[in-house]
Amino acid sequence: MILNRREFLKTSYRTGVAAIVIRYLNPGNAFSSPLPGQAALASQSLAGKQLYEGRIKATGGKIYAIDFRAKDFPGWPTNERRGVILRAPRVDLVYKGLDLEQMRQQYGDFKLVTGQDLNQWGCLGAPPFLKPEFYVSPGASPAYFGQPIALISFKSVDDFLAVKSKLPELKRYIQYEGNSPQLAEPNYGSSSFVFYQGKGREPEFSFMKDVPGTDFTDTSAALLAKDRYQALTNRYSQKIQDELDQSGWLKLKSSYSTQSVDPMFLEPENGLSWYDSKSQTLSLVLGTQSPQEDAVAIEAFFSKANTPPIKRIVVHCCFLGGGFGGKDSSDFSLHLAIAALAEPDVSHRIVHTRSDQFQGGLKRHASKTDISMAVDSNGQFQYLRSEMTLDGGGQNNYSFAVQSVGARNASGAYHFPRSQIDAVANASKNIPAGSMRGFGSFQSSFALECLIDEAAQALKMDPIEIRLKNCLPGNPYTQTGVQLVIPTHAQKVLTAARQSSLWRDRASHKKQKSNSEILYGTGFAAAFKTFGKHENGCLAGVEISPNGMIKLYTPSVDMGNGSATTLSLSISSIFGRPADEVQIGVTDYFDALNLVTTPAKSEKEQGELSLNPFWTPSLVISSAASTSAYHLRHTVLEAAKVIRDFGLIPAAFLLLGIPAADAQSRSDDYSFDANGFNYKDGRKFSFAQLAAAAYQNDLMTGALVHGYYRESWAEASFVLSQRSYDTEIDALSIRRGANQYVAVPRTRVKYSPLRSLNGDANRMSSYAAIVSVTVNRSTGEIRVVDAETFLDCGPPIQKEIVEGQMLGAFAMGIGQTLTEDLSLDNQSAGQGEFNLHLYKLPTARECAVGVAKFNILDATQGDEPRGMSEVVFNPISAAIVNALADATQYRFKSLPIRQADVKKALST
């Protein structure tokens, strides 16, 4: 069904009866009067190094969800209920129920929502993200550690505080009966890619080249095509095996494993909710990477329920106190909604403690990768075989996609003429894993980078040299057959690393710093990670106010990646100055685009649907996959160009007394800077003067755009000011003067072929890391004592934000390698007693702070900014493992590496 504008009711999503509005509690946004600490920031603060929200953070203003209470929001009931989620600490026994009599004696009066209640309401979890039974019901076995059993709601904050110290004992009142049956669960998703280069420039056989497309109206034709592809896959798999058997290549085989870890964001999940029965509106306040998806999940969960009807869902998002993927499609928002609908017309607040977050929050997938490769005597890679198994835990939260991305990135930016890649995400009783930083590519690249070092050692080659020898050339084909549209610059980062004194002089450093007590070693690893998704719908809006202030609107959420700052700074290339005000995480501005969407199932259908000048294949993506630097920035720039070319420049030429039609032919005669418009004869006009002229003459003062990226940007033409405007967006709405927005129907559009949905992101960032470690022979203690890293991310929008991402990822990588683990001292995080006394984070002292160097390489001419928040995490663990191999002559293959592991290795 195609949805029209009226059905959206100021929303970017409407999946059933509920309209969805997303608002962001950021500077200059929100309500009729500013909330405490939320004064708008002047654009001057963005001209240097300050974050858009930096001043508010530094002065203690309210910016995170944890900062807000119901009384902060006009119209909300001021009395707050305090909710606690009771979760299953065991999975081996059948859940019988709760000892309510004992609970009430200990905790007083409270309201309870159980699995039975949800069943009676008619609520059902929707796959793939939720089990059909969200809360465990009596007589059922918990599907996983931490599965919700009940939501306990205390009438007031005072009631909650009175029993807060006893809340960790709640699990004592869970009753069980009998052992849980052992049930086999299907996997969450699997991938298989076979690649054979052959003698030509293009692959002879690959997934993208040979897999059947989706353009089948005949089921029998689709089955025949699938059978043909499978037969080809089998044939080339055998061909690869025959060539391996007949070769004299060096063959290496190994197995590497990584543990599950917690995202460990500073702010555990928390939020507020309120259902107003009069307006039938559900309002939420929370920090989330995916506000639209959260609201859609709530609407779907209650769509057939006999609870009070939801006509409108309003999500007030906050800046995140850390995300890393752990707040992308989390089920936390559902608990807030359950509390509100169970008791309407009062405010509800749920706040995870750190133990709660350990037990109920999303985790990184634990992995095991069996990997083998073949290398000729010259060090040329000939073959890669990677079989990665991920533990998805008890719910399929992006596991279906994580395994796919891990498999698609399994060969990095190296050329293997032959490869066979398999990946699978399995279900288990463990805490659900989600889309944590790296999204599967960390696990696959860790195994690859370690095995490459094994190959270098066997061939007595320099580890960087062997990598340089095998980099993909130019704009190459990946092992799935996707052709990258930009160079990887792998050689660039590898060459920079090779020239580092930390690497060049590593032998002398080892000799100087090793002694009878201390072993010293240096290791290297690289990472090459695609950014963006295979399908990216991006929205942006830019306005100029009557007094010349520039405003930016985007549905993007700042999850700590600095997008509020970088998207604002991006338009400096158009106007010579950043935006004065940024509204992020909003959707209710974009209804004026008149967008409609429904998935196309064939090329023919895509052609038919695109005849509607307001149809688009995808509306908007969540804040993930390192999309802000390139994809989201693109639409921001396109909106700014419309204002500049059809608003400010014509206004300037009116003030100059020159026909506006001459502006295009005189583009070398004028420029913009932070103060406004400059003409070649010395005349200048401020932004206030330009805005006044634009409003007075009904020139363009606002532009809302939608861009769609699938293999390449959609291209479209629009008639603006009586001329055709060709651009890389597929939808546009404009405002002239102080009038209302009017959607402009496109006159043509070009989308990439539908079969490109089989592919993956076709842009890549490159990163390299050198790490030096010491090992205490007696205690087994490992210390990271020095490091230097090298990043190619195109021209950085703001250098300090990029450096912050690099430093944070470095610390995260050290934790992943040496300290963090969700199963220590025979206690599981899923049992509800886990906290930071058991989960060790690396300290500044353990991260070579002040010693490690983080280099952002000069951008290659013509490059655009590249997403980099994930790639900078991926190589750290492999670099440390390779450094330990250099120091100890022992190769560790399982993370984390503990002192006991080192002592055992040294003793043998």
C-alpha positions in Angstrom: 0.0 0.0 0.0 1.3 3.5 -0.9 1.0 6.0 1.9 0.2 9.6 1.0 1.2 12.8 2.8 -2.0 13.2 4.7 -1.6 9.8 6.2 1.7 10.8 7.6 0.3 13.7 9.8 3.7 15.4 10.3 5.7 12.2 10.5 8.3 10.2 8.6 6.7 6.9 9.4 3.1 5.6 9.7 2.8 1.9 9.7 -0.8 1.5 11.0 -3.1 3.7 13.0 -0.4 5.6 14.8 1.1 8.8 13.5 4.8 9.1 14.6 6.5 12.4 15.4 10.2 12.6 16.3 11.6 15.6 18.1 15.0 16.1 19.5 15.7 17.9 22.8 18.6 19.9 21.5 19.6 23.6 21.5 17.0 25.8 19.9 14.4 23.0 19.7 11.5 21.5 21.6 8.9 23.6 23.4 7.4 27.0 23.5 9.9 28.1 26.1 13.5 26.7 26.3 14.2 23.9 28.8 16.7 24.6 31.5 20.2 24.8 30.1 19.1 24.8 26.5 19.8 28.2 25.2 20.7 28.3 21.5 24.4 28.5 20.7 25.8 31.2 18.4 27.5 30.1 15.2 30.7 31.6 16.4 31.1 28.6 18.8 31.3 26.3 15.7 34.0 28.3 13.9 36.7 26.7 16.1 36.9 23.5 18.0 33.7 23.6 20.1 31.1 20.9 19.7 27.6 22.2 18.9 26.4 20.9 22.3 29.8 21.4 24.0 28.9 24.5 26.0 25.7 23.0 27.4 27.6 19.9 28.4 30.3 21.9 30.0 27.9 24.1 32.0 25.8 21.3 33.2 22.7 21.9 31.1 20.1 19.2 30.5 21.0 17.3 27.4 20.9 13.5 28.2 17.7 11.5 28.9 18.9 10.9 32.5 18.8 14.7 33.1 15.0 15.0 32.5 12.0 14.6 34.7 8.4 14.8 33.9 8.1 18.2 35.5 10.5 19.5 32.8 7.8 19.0 30.1 4.8 21.4 29.8 1.6 19.4 30.0 3.1 16.2 31.5 1.7 14.9 34.7 4.3 15.8 37.4 3.8 12.7 39.5 6.2 10.0 38.3 5.9 6.2 38.6 9.2 4.5 38.9 9.5 1.2 37.0 11.9 -1.7 37.4 12.3 -4.5 34.8 12.5 -8.0 36.4 14.5 -10.3 34.2 15.1 -14.0 34.0 18.4 -15.0 35.7 18.1 -18.6 34.7 17.3 -20.4 31.5 17.6 -24.1 32.6 14.3 -24.2 34.5 10.6 -23.6 33.6 9.2 -20.3 34.9 6.3 -20.9 37.3 5.5 -17.4 38.5 6.2 -14.8 41.2 5.8 -15.1 45.0 3.6 -12.0 45.1 2.8 -12.3 48.8 6.4 -12.2 49.8 7.2 -9.5 47.3 4.5 -7.2 48.7 5.8 -7.8 52.2 9.2 -6.7 51.2 8.4 -3.9 48.6 5.0 -2.6 49.6 2.4 -1.6 47.1 3.3 -1.7 43.4 1.7 -2.4 40.0 2.8 -5.4 38.0 2.7 -6.1 34.3 3.5 -9.8 33.4 3.7 -12.0 30.4 0.1 -13.1 31.1 -1.0 -9.5 31.0 0.7 -8.9 27.6 -0.9 -12.1 26.3 -4.4 -11.0 27.5 -3.8 -7.6 25.9 -3.0 -9.3 22.6 0.5 -7.9 22.3 2.9 -9.9 20.1 6.5 -9.4 19.4 7.3 -9.1 15.7 10.3 -10.9 14.2 13.1 -10.5 13.5 13.9 -8.3 16.5 11.5 -9.8 19.2 10.4 -13.2 20.2 6.6 -13.7 19.9 6.5 -13.8 23.7 8.3 -10.6 24.9 7.8 -11.3 28.6 8.0 -14.9 29.9 4.7 -16.4 30.9 4.2 -19.0 33.6 4.7 -22.5 32.2 7.3 -21.3 29.7 11.0 -21.5 29.7 13.0 -18.2 29.5 14.3 -18.0 25.9 17.5 -16.3 27.0 19.3 -14.8 30.0 17.7 -11.5 30.9 14.4 -12.1 29.1 11.9 -9.8 30.8 9.5 -11.5 33.3 7.6 -8.5 34.7 7.5 -4.7 34.9 7.2 -3.5 38.5 5.9 0.0 38.9 6.1 2.0 42.2 3.6 4.7 42.8 6.1 7.4 43.5 9.8 8.2 43.6 9.6 8.1 47.4 8.2 4.6 47.4 10.9 3.5 44.9 13.7 5.0 47.0 12.4 3.3 50.1 13.1 -0.1 48.7 15.8 0.6 46.2 18.5 -1.1 48.3 16.5 -4.3 48.2 15.8 -4.4 44.5 18.8 -6.7 43.7 17.1 -9.3 45.7 14.0 -9.4 43.5 15.1 -12.5 41.7 14.6 -14.5 45.0 10.9 -14.3 44.4 11.0 -15.9 41.0 9.6 -19.5 41.2 10.5 -22.4 38.9 9.3 -25.8 38.1 11.1 -28.6 36.2 13.9 -28.4 33.7 13.6 -26.5 30.5 13.3 -28.6 27.3 16.2 -28.5 24.9 14.8 -27.0 21.7 16.7 -26.5 18.5 16.4 -22.9 17.1 17.0 -22.0 13.5 19.9 -19.7 12.8 19.3 -15.9 12.4 20.9 -15.6 9.0 23.7 -17.0 6.9 25.8 -15.8 4.0 27.9 -17.6 1.4 30.1 -16.0 -1.2 32.4 -17.7 -3.8 34.7 -15.5 -5.9 36.9 -16.5 -8.8 38.8 -13.8 -10.6 40.0 -15.7 -13.7 42.1 -14.0 -16.3 40.0 -10.9 -17.1 39.8 -7.5 -15.3 36.2 -8.3 -14.2 35.6 -11.4 -12.1 34.8 -14.6 -13.9 32.4 -15.6 -11.2 31.1 -13.7 -8.2 28.0 -13.3 -6.1 27.1 -9.9 -7.6 27.7 -11.0 -11.2 26.0 -14.3 -11.1 23.4 -14.4 -8.3 19.8 -14.3 -9.6 18.2 -10.9 -9.5 14.8 -10.1 -7.9 13.1 -9.3 -11.2 11.0 -12.5 -11.5 7.2 -12.6 -11.8 7.3 -16.3 -12.5 8.1 -18.6 -9.5 9.4 -21.4 -11.7 11.8 -19.0 -13.5 13.1 -17.8 -10.1 13.7 -21.4 -9.0 15.5 -22.3 -12.2 17.8 -19.2 -11.8 18.5 -20.2 -8.2 19.4 -23.7 -9.3 21.7 -22.4 -12.0 23.5 -20.1 -9.6 24.0 -23.0 -7.1 25.3 -25.2 -9.8 27.8 -22.5 -10.8 28.8 -22.0 -7.2 29.5 -25.7 -6.8 31.5 -25.8 -10.1 33.7 -22.9 -9.1 34.1 -24.2 -5.6 35.5 -27.4 -7.1 37.6 -25.5 -9.6 39.2 -23.6 -6.7 39.8 -26.8 -4.8 41.4 -28.5 -7.8 43.8 -25.5 -8.3 44.7 -25.5 -4.6 45.5 -29.3 -4.7 47.6 -28.9 -7.8 49.5 -25.8 -6.5 52.7 -25.6 -4.5 51.4 -22.6 -2.6 52.0 -22.1 1.1 48.8 -23.1 2.9 47.9 -21.8 6.4 45.0 -22.7 8.5 43.9 -21.4 11.9 41.0 -20.5 14.2 40.4 -17.3 16.0 37.7 -16.4 18.5 36.4 -13.2 20.1 34.3 -12.7 23.2 31.0 -11.0 23.8 31.4 -7.5 25.4 29.1 -4.7 26.6 29.0 -1.4 24.7 29.7 0.2 28.1 28.3 3.6 27.2 28.5 6.2 29.9 24.7 6.5 30.3 22.7 3.2 30.8 19.3 3.2 29.0 16.6 5.2 30.7 13.6 7.3 29.8 10.2 8.7 30.5 6.7 7.9 29.1 3.2 9.1 29.3 0.0 8.0 27.6 -2.6 10.8 27.4 -6.0 9.1 27.2 -7.7 12.3 26.0 -5.6 12.8 22.9 -4.6 9.1 22.7 -1.0 10.2 22.4 1.9 8.2 23.7 4.9 10.4 24.5 8.4 9.1 25.2 11.7 10.7 26.2 14.8 8.6 25.7 18.3 8.5 24.2 18.2 6.3 21.1 20.0 5.8 17.8 16.8 4.7 16.1 13.8 6.8 17.2 11.8 6.1 14.1 12.4 2.3 14.3 11.6 2.4 18.1 8.2 4.1 17.4 7.4 1.7 14.6 8.2 -1.2 16.9 5.8 0.1 19.5 3.0 0.7 17.0 3.5 -2.9 15.7 3.6 -4.4 19.2 0.2 -2.8 20.2 -1.4 -2.8 16.7 -3.8 -5.7 17.6 -3.9 -5.2 21.4 -7.0 -4.3 23.4 -5.1 -1.6 25.2 -6.1 2.0 24.9 -5.7 3.0 21.3 -2.6 4.9 20.1 -3.3 7.6 17.6 0.0 9.4 17.9 3.5 8.5 19.1 5.8 11.4 20.0 9.4 10.5 20.7 11.5 13.2 22.3 15.1 12.1 21.7 18.1 13.3 23.6 21.8 13.4 23.0 23.1 10.0 23.8 25.6 9.3 26.6 27.2 6.8 24.2 25.7 4.5 21.7 28.1 2.3 19.7 25.1 0.4 18.2 23.8 -0.7 21.7 21.0 1.8 21.4 20.0 0.9 17.8 16.6 -0.9 17.9 16.9 -1.8 21.5 13.7 -3.1 23.1 14.0 -0.6 26.0 11.4 1.8 24.5 8.8 -1.0 24.5 9.1 -1.2 28.3 8.4 2.5 28.6 5.3 2.1 26.3 4.1 -0.9 28.4 4.3 1.1 31.6 2.4 4.1 30.0 -0.4 2.0 28.6 -0.8 -0.1 31.7 -1.4 3.0 33.7 -2.5 6.0 31.5 -2.5 9.7 32.4 0.5 9.5 34.7 4.2 9.8 33.9 6.5 6.8 34.1 10.3 6.6 34.5 12.6 3.6 34.1 16.3 3.9 34.7 18.7 1.0 34.2 21.4 0.5 36.8 24.7 -0.7 35.5 23.8 -4.2 36.5 20.4 -3.9 34.7 22.3 -2.8 31.6 24.7 -5.7 31.8 21.7 -8.1 32.1 19.3 -6.5 29.6 21.3 -4.4 27.1 22.5 -5.5 23.7 26.0 -7.0 23.4 28.7 -7.6 20.8 28.5 -11.0 19.1 31.0 -13.6 20.3 32.6 -15.2 17.4 34.7 -18.2 16.1 36.3 -17.9 12.7 38.0 -20.9 11.0 40.2 -19.3 8.4 42.8 -20.5 5.9 44.7 -18.9 3.1 47.2 -19.8 0.3 50.2 -17.6 -0.6 52.7 -18.2 -3.3 56.5 -18.0 -2.8 56.5 -14.3 -3.8 54.0 -13.4 -1.1 51.1 -13.1 -3.4 47.7 -14.1 -1.9 46.0 -16.8 -3.9 43.1 -18.0 -1.8 41.0 -17.1 1.2 38.6 -19.4 3.1 36.7 -17.8 6.0 34.0 -19.5 8.1 32.6 -17.2 10.8 30.1 -18.3 13.4 28.5 -15.6 15.6 26.5 -16.0 18.8 23.4 -13.9 18.3 21.9 -14.6 21.8 18.2 -15.0 22.4 16.8 -12.5 20.0 17.6 -11.7 16.3 18.6 -8.1 16.9 20.4 -7.3 13.6 22.2 -10.7 13.8 20.8 -11.4 10.3 22.7 -8.3 9.0 25.8 -8.4 11.3 26.8 -11.8 9.9 26.3 -10.6 6.3 28.4 -7.4 6.8 31.1 -9.5 8.5 31.2 -11.9 5.6 31.1 -9.1 3.0 34.1 -7.4 4.6 36.0 -10.6 5.3 38.8 -10.0 2.7 39.3 -6.3 3.7 41.0 -4.4 0.9 43.2 -7.3 -0.2 43.0 -9.0 -3.6 42.4 -12.8 -3.3 41.9 -14.3 -6.8 39.9 -17.1 -5.2 37.8 -17.0 -2.1 35.1 -18.8 -0.3 33.4 -16.9 2.6 30.7 -18.3 4.9 29.1 -16.7 7.9 26.2 -17.7 10.2 24.6 -16.1 13.3 23.2 -18.7 15.6 20.5 -18.5 18.3 21.5 -19.2 21.9 20.3 -18.7 25.4 22.8 -15.8 25.9 21.9 -12.1 26.2 20.9 -10.8 22.7 23.7 -9.3 20.6 23.1 -6.4 18.4 24.8 -3.9 16.0 27.8 -2.9 18.1 30.6 -0.9 16.6 32.2 -2.8 13.7 29.0 -4.7 12.9 30.6 -8.1 12.3 33.5 -6.7 10.3 35.7 -6.6 13.5 35.3 -10.3 14.0 36.2 -11.3 10.5 39.0 -8.8 10.1 40.6 -9.8 13.4 41.1 -13.4 12.1 42.3 -12.2 8.7 44.9 -9.7 10.1 46.3 -12.3 12.5 46.6 -15.0 9.8 48.3 -12.5 7.4 51.0 -12.0 10.1 51.3 -15.8 10.3 51.9 -15.9 6.5 54.5 -13.1 6.7 56.4 -14.9 9.4 56.3 -18.2 7.4 57.7 -16.4 4.3 60.1 -14.2 6.4 58.5 -11.1 4.9 57.8 -7.8 6.5 54.1 -7.8 7.7 53.5 -4.4 6.1 55.2 -5.3 2.8 53.1 -8.5 2.3 50.0 -6.3 2.8 51.2 -3.7 0.3 51.9 -6.4 -2.2 48.3 -7.6 -2.1 46.3 -4.4 -1.9 43.3 -4.1 -4.2 44.2 -1.8 -7.2 42.3 1.3 -8.2 38.5 1.0 -7.9 38.5 -2.8 -7.5 36.0 -5.6 -7.1 35.5 -6.9 -3.6 35.2 -10.7 -2.9 31.4 -10.4 -3.3 31.9 -8.8 -6.8 30.9 -5.3 -5.8 32.9 -2.7 -7.5 34.1 0.1 -5.2 33.4 3.5 -6.6 36.3 5.2 -4.8 39.9 4.1 -4.2 40.5 2.4 -0.9 43.8 4.3 -0.3 45.0 1.1 1.4 48.5 1.6 -0.1 48.5 5.2 1.4 47.9 4.2 5.0 50.2 1.1 4.7 53.0 3.2 3.3 52.6 5.9 6.0 52.8 3.1 8.7 55.9 1.6 7.1 57.7 4.9 7.4 56.9 5.3 11.2 59.9 5.1 13.4 57.9 2.9 15.8 57.8 0.3 13.0 61.1 1.1 11.2 63.1 0.8 14.4 61.1 -1.9 16.1 64.1 -4.4 16.2 66.3 -1.9 18.0 63.5 -0.9 20.4 62.9 -4.6 21.2 66.6 -5.1 21.9 66.8 -2.0 24.2 63.6 -2.6 26.1 63.7 -6.3 26.7 65.4 -7.8 29.7 65.3 -10.8 32.0 61.9 -9.6 33.4 60.3 -7.8 30.5 59.5 -8.9 27.0 58.9 -6.2 24.4 57.2 -6.5 21.0 55.6 -4.5 18.2 52.7 -5.6 16.0 50.8 -4.2 13.1 47.3 -4.6 11.7 45.2 -2.8 9.2 41.4 -2.4 8.7 39.3 -1.6 5.6 35.6 -1.1 6.3 32.8 -0.1 4.1 30.6 2.7 5.3 26.9 3.3 4.7 24.3 0.8 4.1 23.3 -0.9 0.8 20.2 1.3 0.8 20.3 4.8 2.3 17.4 7.2 2.5 18.6 10.6 3.7 16.6 13.8 4.6 17.8 17.3 5.2 16.4 20.8 5.4 18.0 24.2 5.3 16.3 27.6 6.0 17.4 31.2 6.3 15.4 33.3 8.7 14.4 36.9 8.0 17.3 38.2 10.0 19.8 36.0 8.2 20.2 33.1 10.6 20.8 29.7 9.0 18.9 26.7 10.3 19.6 23.1 9.6 17.1 20.2 10.0 18.0 16.5 9.9 16.5 13.2 11.2 20.0 12.1 12.1 20.7 11.4 15.8 24.0 12.5 17.4 25.1 9.3 19.2 28.4 10.7 20.2 29.8 10.8 16.6 29.6 14.6 16.5 27.0 14.8 13.7 25.3 17.8 15.2 28.5 19.7 14.8 29.8 18.2 11.5 26.6 18.5 9.6 26.4 22.2 10.6 30.0 22.8 9.7 29.5 21.1 6.3 27.5 23.9 4.9 30.4 26.2 5.4 31.5 25.1 1.9 28.3 26.6 0.6 27.7 29.7 2.7 31.1 30.3 4.1 29.8 29.7 7.6 28.1 26.9 9.6 24.5 26.8 10.6 23.4 29.0 13.5 20.9 26.4 14.8 20.7 22.6 14.3 17.6 20.6 14.8 18.6 16.9 14.8 16.5 13.8 15.1 13.4 15.6 13.8 10.9 14.2 11.3 7.9 16.6 11.4 9.5 19.1 9.1 9.6 16.7 6.2 6.0 16.0 5.6 6.0 18.9 3.1 8.0 16.7 0.7 4.8 14.7 0.0 6.9 11.5 0.0 5.3 8.1 -0.6 7.0 4.8 -0.4 6.5 1.1 -1.0 9.2 -1.5 -1.9 9.6 -2.3 -5.6 9.8 -6.0 -6.3 11.1 -5.8 -9.9 12.7 -3.4 -12.3 9.4 -3.0 -14.1 7.6 -2.2 -10.9 10.4 0.3 -9.9 9.9 2.0 -13.2 6.1 2.2 -12.7 6.4 3.5 -9.2 8.9 6.1 -10.1 6.4 7.7 -12.5 4.8 9.1 -9.3 7.0 12.2 -8.8 6.8 11.8 -5.0 7.7 8.1 -4.7 11.0 7.0 -3.2 12.3 3.5 -2.5 13.3 4.3 1.1 12.5 7.2 3.4 15.1 7.4 6.1 17.8 5.3 7.8 18.7 5.1 11.5 21.9 6.7 12.7 24.4 3.9 12.1 27.0 2.5 9.7 29.1 5.7 9.8 26.7 7.5 7.4 26.9 11.1 8.6 30.3 12.1 7.0 29.2 11.2 3.5 25.6 10.2 3.0 23.9 12.6 5.4 26.3 15.4 4.5 25.4 15.0 0.9 21.7 15.9 1.4 22.6 18.7 3.7 24.8 20.2 1.0 22.1 19.7 -1.7 19.5 21.6 0.5 22.0 24.4 1.1 22.8 24.7 -2.6 19.1 25.3 -3.4 19.0 28.2 -0.9 22.2 29.6 -2.2 21.4 29.3 -5.9 17.7 30.2 -5.9 17.6 32.5 -2.8 20.7 34.3 -1.7 22.5 34.7 -5.1 19.4 36.1 -6.8 18.8 38.4 -3.7 22.4 39.6 -4.0 22.0 40.4 -7.7 18.8 42.3 -7.1 20.8 44.4 -4.6 23.6 44.8 -7.1 21.1 45.9 -9.8 22.2 43.1 -12.1 19.7 40.7 -13.7 19.6 37.5 -11.6 19.8 35.5 -14.9 23.4 36.7 -15.2 24.4 34.9 -12.0 25.4 31.6 -13.6 27.7 33.3 -16.2 29.3 35.5 -13.5 30.1 32.8 -11.0 33.8 33.9 -10.8 32.8 37.4 -9.9 31.4 36.7 -6.4 31.9 34.5 -3.3 30.5 33.9 0.2 32.3 34.1 3.5 31.2 34.1 7.2 29.9 37.7 6.8 27.9 37.3 3.7 28.2 37.9 -0.1 31.2 39.6 -1.7 31.2 41.0 -5.2 34.4 41.6 -7.3 34.0 45.4 -7.2 34.1 45.4 -3.4 30.4 45.6 -2.6 29.3 43.4 0.2 26.0 42.3 1.6 25.4 40.7 5.0 23.3 37.6 5.4 20.7 39.8 7.0 20.5 42.0 4.0 20.3 39.0 1.6 17.6 37.4 3.7 15.6 40.6 3.8 15.7 40.9 0.0 14.9 37.2 -0.4 11.8 37.5 1.8 10.7 40.8 0.2 10.9 39.3 -3.3 9.6 35.8 -2.6 12.9 34.1 -3.4 13.7 30.7 -1.9 14.2 30.8 1.9 13.8 27.1 2.7 14.5 23.8 1.1 13.7 20.3 2.2 15.3 17.5 0.2 15.5 13.7 0.1 18.4 11.8 -1.3 18.5 8.1 -2.0 21.8 6.1 -2.3 21.9 2.6 -3.7 25.1 1.9 -5.5 25.0 5.6 -6.5 22.9 8.7 -5.8 19.5 8.9 -7.4 19.4 11.7 -10.0 16.4 13.9 -10.7 15.4 17.1 -12.4 13.1 19.8 -11.1 11.8 23.0 -12.6 12.9 25.9 -10.4 12.6 29.6 -11.4 11.6 28.5 -14.9 14.7 26.4 -15.6 15.5 22.8 -15.2 17.5 22.0 -12.1 19.5 18.7 -12.3 20.7 17.3 -9.0 21.5 14.2 -7.0 18.3 14.1 -4.9 15.0 12.5 -5.7 12.6 14.8 -3.8 12.4 18.6 -3.1 10.1 21.0 -1.3 10.7 24.7 -1.3 9.6 27.7 0.6 9.5 31.2 -1.1 9.7 34.2 1.2 7.5 33.6 4.3 5.1 31.3 2.4 4.4 27.7 3.1 6.5 24.9 1.8 5.4 23.5 -1.6 6.6 20.1 -2.9 8.1 20.3 -6.4 7.3 17.4 -8.6 10.3 16.0 -10.3 10.3 15.9 -14.1 12.6 12.8 -14.3 14.4 10.4 -12.0 17.0 7.8 -12.4 17.5 5.1 -9.8 20.2 2.4 -9.9 19.1 -1.1 -10.9 17.2 -3.0 -8.3 19.6 -5.9 -8.4 22.2 -3.7 -6.7 20.2 -4.4 -3.5 22.1 -7.7 -3.5 25.3 -5.8 -3.0 26.7 -4.0 -0.1 28.2 -0.5 0.5 30.6 0.4 -2.2 32.7 3.0 -0.4 35.5 2.1 2.0 37.8 3.8 4.6 41.3 2.6 5.5 43.1 2.5 8.8 46.4 1.1 10.1 47.7 0.6 13.6 51.1 -0.1 15.1 51.1 -1.2 18.8 54.0 -1.9 21.1 53.5 -4.0 24.2 55.5 -5.2 27.2 55.0 -8.5 28.9 56.1 -9.3 32.5 57.6 -12.7 32.5 56.8 -13.4 36.1 53.2 -12.1 36.4 52.1 -12.3 32.7 50.9 -8.6 32.9 50.5 -7.1 29.4 50.9 -3.3 29.0 50.3 -1.3 25.8 53.2 1.1 26.0 53.2 2.8 22.6 51.1 3.1 19.5 50.8 5.0 16.2 47.8 4.9 13.9 47.1 6.2 10.4 43.7 7.1 9.0 42.5 8.0 5.6 39.0 9.5 5.9 39.1 12.1 3.1 39.1 15.7 4.3 38.0 15.7 8.0 35.0 18.0 8.6 36.3 18.7 12.1 39.7 17.2 13.0 39.1 17.1 16.8 36.0 14.9 16.4 37.9 12.5 14.2 40.7 12.3 16.7 38.3 11.7 19.5 36.8 8.8 17.6 40.3 7.3 17.0 41.3 7.7 20.7 38.1 6.2 22.0 38.2 3.3 19.5 41.8 2.6 20.6 40.7 2.3 24.3 37.8 0.2 23.2 40.1 -2.1 21.3 42.4 -2.5 24.3 39.4 -3.5 26.4 38.2 -6.0 23.8 41.7 -7.6 23.7 42.9 -7.6 27.3 40.3 -6.8 29.9 36.6 -7.0 29.0 34.6 -10.2 29.2 30.9 -10.9 30.0 31.7 -14.3 31.8 34.2 -13.8 34.6 34.6 -15.6 38.0 31.8 -18.1 37.1 29.2 -15.4 37.1 27.2 -14.4 34.0 26.0 -10.9 33.3 22.6 -12.5 32.5 22.2 -13.5 36.2 21.7 -9.9 37.2 24.6 -9.5 39.7 27.2 -8.4 37.2 28.9 -5.0 37.6 32.2 -3.2 37.1 33.8 -5.1 40.0 33.8 -8.1 37.6 33.9 -6.3 34.2 37.3 -4.5 33.9 37.6 -1.5 31.7 41.0 -0.3 30.6 42.2 2.8 32.4 44.0 5.8 30.9 47.2 4.3 32.3 46.7 1.2 30.3 46.0 3.0 27.0 49.3 4.8 26.5 47.6 8.1 26.9 50.0 10.9 26.0 52.3 8.5 24.2 50.1 7.0 21.4 49.9 9.1 18.2 46.9 9.3 16.0 47.5 10.5 12.5 44.9 11.8 10.0 46.5 11.6 6.6 46.2 14.5 4.2 43.2 14.0 1.9 43.8 13.0 -1.7 42.7 15.7 -4.1 39.1 15.3 -5.1 38.2 13.1 -2.1 35.1 13.7 -0.1 34.8 12.9 3.7 34.5 9.2 4.5 32.7 7.5 7.4 35.3 6.3 9.9 33.8 5.6 13.3 33.9 1.8 12.9 37.1 1.2 10.9 39.2 2.9 13.6 38.2 0.2 16.1 38.7 -2.9 13.9 42.6 -3.3 13.8 43.5 -2.7 17.4 43.0 -6.2 18.7 44.9 -7.8 15.9 47.8 -5.3 16.3 48.0 -6.2 20.0 47.9 -10.0 19.3 50.6 -9.6 16.6 52.7 -7.5 19.0 52.4 -10.3 21.6 53.5 -12.8 19.1 56.6 -10.6 18.4 57.3 -10.3 22.2 56.6 -13.9 23.3 57.0 -16.0 20.1 53.5 -17.4 21.0 50.4 -16.6 19.0 47.3 -16.1 21.1 44.1 -16.9 19.2 41.3 -16.3 21.7 40.2 -13.0 23.2 40.5 -11.7 25.9 44.1 -12.5 26.7 44.5 -12.7 30.5 47.7 -12.8 32.6 47.0 -16.4 33.3 47.0 -17.1 29.6 50.3 -15.4 29.2 52.0 -17.2 32.1 50.8 -20.5 30.7 52.1 -19.7 27.3 55.5 -18.6 28.6 55.8 -21.7 30.8 55.5 -23.9 27.7 
